[in-house]
Amino acid sequence: MTFAEKLMELRRQKGWSQEELGEKLGVTRQTVSKWELGSTTPEMEKLAAISDLFGITTDELIKGKAAENTDVITEKKTRFSGGEYKSEKTWRGMPVVHISVKGCARGVIAIGLAAKGVVAIGLASIGVVSIGLVSLGIIAIGMFAALGVFSTSLISFGIVAVGSFALGVFSLGGMSVGWLAFGGIATGQYAFGGLASGTIVVGGTGNGVIAVGGAMTGEIVLTAPVSADEFRAIVTERLPDTPKFIVDMFAWFAENLEAHDVSIQATREIIL
């Protein structure tokens, strides 16, 4: 692409007339027309002004394409060296991306054997979002152990915990402990499981102040299924401070789950 063609293309991309471009450069419309026809070329001073105006280099303007910058190309090829990559851009002193296949990575996005960052991925990881064999974060996902506001792993600790063994305010697991617990073995203020214990429990076997299931013990023992209305009435009378969503949830369990089915399913979960 010639200079004349490049100039015409740039001007049209901006939606400017030859007269408007001339005003910006301090020349007449006729001068711009001659440049675009190729009958004349601008002086170096005007070439620099045109380059600045369109935000391109003079090489791009004259040759119609960016000049090959061998230094930049070489730098990009060698930036990931020795098993490590760090982006040039940083945030609060950390590279935006840091990858290390041999050691510790620290960045906004960090990937390494050990990783620390906003998003961290590694064998051991710490971050807002953390994924690893062992993981610590607000959202923590681990293969072996995880600790976070939301966590899921073989062993999981958090406000919301999901795992083979789960400990949290809300927990779900083969063995589950929490304020609201679901699992093969579940222990909590409110528990649902094959073997359940707590204040209000639904399961195959267990103990609670109010217990619904197949082989339960407690102050008030009900054999499933129990109508939702009957269950709500009992809870309201005996435990009036129980949160409504808990009452509704466990009323649904009590009404829809057969004691026999609960026991069988819970036994399967414990074996698995």
C-alpha positions as MATLAB code, in Angstrom:
seq = 'MTFAEKLMELRRQKGWSQEELGEKLGVTRQTVSKWELGSTTPEMEKLAAISDLFGITTDELIKGKAAENTDVITEKKTRFSGGEYKSEKTWRGMPVVHISVKGCARGVIAIGLAAKGVVAIGLASIGVVSIGLVSLGIIAIGMFAALGVFSTSLISFGIVAVGSFALGVFSLGGMSVGWLAFGGIATGQYAFGGLASGTIVVGGTGNGVIAVGGAMTGEIVLTAPVSADEFRAIVTERLPDTPKFIVDMFAWFAENLEAHDVSIQATREIIL';
ca = [
       0.000    0.000    0.000;
       1.410    3.397   -1.021;
       1.479    6.479    1.170;
      -1.329    8.036   -0.883;
      -3.548    4.965   -0.446;
      -2.741    4.728    3.268;
      -3.567    8.385    3.879;
      -6.902    8.075    2.040;
      -7.759    4.917    4.018;
      -6.960    6.550    7.376;
      -8.942    9.678    6.535;
     -11.998    7.681    5.486;
     -11.815    5.524    8.624;
     -12.145    8.713   10.664;
     -14.997    9.944    8.456;
     -13.169   13.174    7.627;
     -13.338   15.112    4.385;
     -10.131   16.303    2.685;
     -10.948   19.799    3.902;
     -11.383   18.619    7.546;
      -8.057   16.768    7.439;
      -6.384   19.807    5.941;
      -7.692   22.016    8.766;
      -6.262   19.636   11.365;
      -2.866   19.689    9.657;
      -2.847   23.383    8.747;
      -2.909   22.835    4.977;
      -5.458   23.378    2.220;
      -7.881   20.808    0.820;
      -5.987   20.958   -2.473;
      -2.771   19.937   -0.727;
      -4.447   16.919    0.846;
      -5.931   16.024   -2.556;
      -2.464   16.116   -4.149;
      -1.105   13.867   -1.386;
      -3.863   11.331   -1.958;
      -3.399   11.439   -5.743;
       0.307   10.814   -5.253;
       1.335   13.883   -7.197;
       3.130   15.333   -4.158;
       4.285   14.076   -0.768;
       4.348   15.969    2.529;
       7.495   17.259    4.163;
       8.935   15.342    7.141;
       7.320   17.802    9.559;
       3.886   17.079    8.079;
       4.561   13.317    7.984;
       5.247   13.432   11.720;
       2.062   15.449   12.294;
       0.012   12.952   10.250;
       1.527   10.026   12.193;
       0.647   11.673   15.514;
      -2.855   12.527   14.316;
      -3.676    8.927   13.382;
      -1.637    7.310   16.155;
       0.677    5.280   13.923;
       4.403    5.283   13.187;
       5.874    7.026   10.157;
       6.934    3.588    8.858;
       3.315    2.445    8.950;
       2.282    5.644    7.209;
       4.897    5.544    4.458;
       5.157    1.775    3.897;
       1.547    0.934    4.702;
       2.440   -1.647    7.380;
       4.170   -1.796   10.740;
       7.898   -2.197   10.614;
       9.135   -5.461   12.038;
      10.619   -4.834   15.452;
      13.100   -7.665   15.904;
      13.926   -6.625   19.473;
      10.275   -6.966   20.547;
       9.872  -10.280   18.753;
      12.973  -11.693   20.404;
      11.819  -10.465   23.817;
       8.430  -12.129   23.373;
      10.031  -15.406   22.352;
      12.350  -15.490   25.346;
       9.990  -14.073   28.004;
       8.870  -17.602   28.932;
      12.242  -19.030   29.799;
      13.511  -21.326   32.498;
       9.974  -22.615   33.030;
       8.679  -19.202   34.106;
       6.579  -16.431   32.588;
       5.790  -13.005   34.043;
       3.646  -10.455   32.260;
       5.014   -6.943   31.921;
       1.778   -5.435   33.194;
       1.491   -5.308   36.972;
      -1.182   -4.565   39.565;
      -0.168   -3.422   43.037;
       3.357   -4.638   42.459;
       2.305   -8.080   41.182;
       2.471   -9.250   37.565;
      -0.974   -9.686   36.070;
       0.028  -13.216   35.035;
       2.772  -15.304   36.605;
       3.369  -18.912   35.555;
       6.064  -21.042   37.111;
       6.363  -24.739   36.331;
       9.249  -25.228   38.740;
       8.445  -23.162   41.810;
       6.216  -20.545   43.397;
       4.037  -18.231   41.309;
       2.701  -14.924   42.617;
       0.431  -12.711   40.535;
      -3.104  -11.577   39.887;
      -3.395  -14.868   37.993;
      -0.840  -17.297   39.404;
      -0.121  -20.816   38.156;
       2.644  -22.890   39.679;
       3.680  -25.697   41.980;
       2.758  -23.264   44.736;
       0.540  -20.344   43.733;
      -0.628  -17.163   45.432;
      -2.868  -14.604   43.758;
      -6.367  -13.365   43.096;
      -6.823  -16.493   40.985;
      -4.356  -19.173   42.104;
      -3.851  -22.612   40.574;
      -1.239  -24.999   41.916;
      -0.449  -28.057   43.988;
      -0.776  -25.698   46.951;
      -2.743  -22.517   46.274;
      -3.891  -19.408   48.110;
      -6.189  -16.869   46.489;
      -9.611  -15.293   46.206;
     -10.358  -18.135   43.787;
      -8.054  -21.012   44.627;
      -7.663  -24.376   42.895;
      -5.141  -26.944   44.015;
      -4.283  -30.219   45.696;
      -4.445  -28.172   48.907;
      -6.400  -24.953   48.508;
      -7.115  -21.865   50.616;
      -9.353  -19.020   49.450;
     -12.739  -17.349   49.408;
     -13.702  -19.898   46.751;
     -11.475  -22.919   47.341;
     -11.460  -26.043   45.199;
      -9.055  -28.781   46.158;
      -8.374  -32.430   45.487;
      -7.310  -33.254   49.043;
      -8.139  -30.320   51.328;
      -9.852  -26.947   50.912;
     -10.541  -24.051   53.261;
     -12.676  -21.110   52.209;
     -15.990  -19.288   52.332;
     -17.072  -21.794   49.687;
     -14.960  -24.934   49.592;
     -15.099  -28.285   47.895;
     -12.562  -31.061   48.284;
     -12.005  -34.528   49.753;
     -11.722  -32.738   53.097;
     -13.515  -29.406   53.080;
     -13.844  -26.576   55.604;
     -15.840  -23.406   55.022;
     -19.053  -21.482   55.422;
     -20.339  -23.621   52.555;
     -18.420  -26.901   52.547;
     -18.768  -29.779   50.098;
     -16.601  -32.880   50.366;
     -16.227  -36.484   51.432;
     -15.678  -34.942   54.845;
     -17.271  -31.493   55.158;
     -17.240  -29.077   58.059;
     -19.058  -25.767   57.704;
     -22.103  -23.676   58.437;
     -23.725  -25.331   55.438;
     -22.104  -28.700   54.769;
     -22.658  -31.509   52.304;
     -20.601  -34.675   52.310;
     -20.234  -38.362   53.022;
     -19.531  -37.252   56.582;
     -20.937  -33.800   57.248;
     -20.831  -31.487   60.266;
     -22.474  -28.067   60.303;
     -25.342  -25.838   61.325;
     -27.197  -27.307   58.323;
     -25.719  -30.674   57.391;
     -26.461  -33.174   54.630;
     -24.610  -36.457   54.311;
     -24.355  -40.168   54.773;
     -23.431  -39.289   58.340;
     -24.728  -35.819   59.226;
     -24.408  -33.919   62.483;
     -25.733  -30.417   62.986;
     -28.413  -28.163   64.341;
     -30.463  -29.355   61.373;
     -29.340  -32.616   59.798;
     -30.425  -34.873   56.953;
     -28.706  -38.201   56.331;
     -28.525  -41.945   56.653;
     -27.211  -41.498   60.173;
     -28.291  -38.078   61.454;
     -28.124  -36.273   64.779;
     -29.141  -32.763   65.767;
     -32.091  -30.688   66.887;
     -34.266  -31.428   63.847;
     -33.206  -34.503   61.898;
     -34.520  -36.510   58.983;
     -32.837  -39.751   58.033;
     -32.625  -43.499   58.217;
     -31.248  -43.695   61.753;
     -30.495  -40.989   64.265;
     -31.394  -38.862   67.219;
     -32.921  -35.423   67.582;
     -35.367  -33.264   69.506;
     -37.655  -33.745   66.500;
     -36.663  -36.833   64.523;
     -38.235  -38.194   61.357;
     -37.045  -41.459   59.828;
     -36.867  -45.197   60.007;
     -35.117  -45.955   63.316;
     -35.005  -42.696   65.240;
     -34.783  -41.742   68.895;
     -35.568  -38.394   70.454;
     -38.122  -36.277   72.221;
     -40.578  -36.331   69.312;
     -40.146  -39.262   66.928;
     -42.092  -39.530   63.667;
     -42.028  -42.278   61.071;
     -41.716  -41.025   57.483;
     -43.670  -39.985   55.577;
     -45.193  -37.187   57.653;
     -47.428  -34.551   56.096;
     -45.793  -31.171   55.696;
     -48.565  -29.446   57.644;
     -48.237  -31.876   60.561;
     -44.462  -31.419   60.629;
     -44.743  -27.614   60.556;
     -47.259  -27.665   63.396;
     -44.980  -29.819   65.570;
     -41.903  -27.663   64.896;
     -43.813  -24.424   65.477;
     -45.068  -25.672   68.826;
     -41.846  -27.287   70.090;
     -39.157  -25.160   68.396;
     -40.844  -21.849   67.502;
     -37.567  -20.040   66.765;
     -36.646  -22.365   63.903;
     -36.005  -20.368   60.671;
     -38.908  -20.629   58.241;
     -36.772  -21.881   55.339;
     -35.509  -24.715   57.543;
     -39.066  -25.638   58.533;
     -40.179  -25.613   54.899;
     -37.158  -27.612   53.732;
     -37.442  -30.335   56.338;
     -41.239  -30.426   55.984;
     -40.693  -31.278   52.327;
     -38.192  -34.018   53.278;
     -40.560  -35.450   55.882;
     -43.463  -35.564   53.451;
     -41.678  -36.847   50.355;
     -39.139  -39.341   51.638;
     -39.997  -42.823   52.738;
     -37.999  -43.975   55.763;
     -36.973  -47.141   53.930;
     -35.718  -45.195   50.904;
     -33.757  -42.763   53.094;
     -32.040  -45.621   54.893;
     -31.048  -47.416   51.664;
     -29.753  -44.249   49.994;
     -27.809  -43.226   53.091;
     -26.181  -46.668   53.309;
     -25.061  -46.341   49.694;
     -23.550  -42.905   50.375;
     -21.605  -44.175   53.394;
     -20.189  -47.105   51.371;
     -19.194  -44.809   48.502;
];
